[in-house]
Amino acid sequence: MAKGGFRGGFSGGRSGGMNMDMIKKAQKMQQDMLKKQEELQAKEYTASAGGGMVTATVSGSHELKKLEIKPEAVDPDDVEMLTDMVMAAVNEAMRSADEAMQNGMASLTGGLGGLGF
């Protein structure tokens, strides 16, 4: 080993890779992302189908919170249509939650790719 020992690493010097400022920025971004994720998961997202006959509300963590079905949507002779409306409303509410999560994370990362969001 050369006299003077190891130089670089996280000493704050520019020649050693990441400096402390970059590490602090990355840690702050991570904290901000976790906070934003928690906020978005706590929010509720609502969508309807069949002209408002079925309305579904889900949380950001994809938990179905509320399902409203108007009485006139219930036709004993066409249960399949009601099923389709329920699925459409729930799926659209889930898409809204996913889109909000993606947009929220992109706003924090500045559009950085490859972060798995």
Secondary structure by P-SEA (a helix, b strand, c coil): cccccccccccccccccccaaaaaaaaaaaaaaaaaaaaaaabbbbbbcccccbbbbbccccccccccccccccccccaaaaaaaaaaaaaaaaaaaaaaaaaaaaaaacccccccc
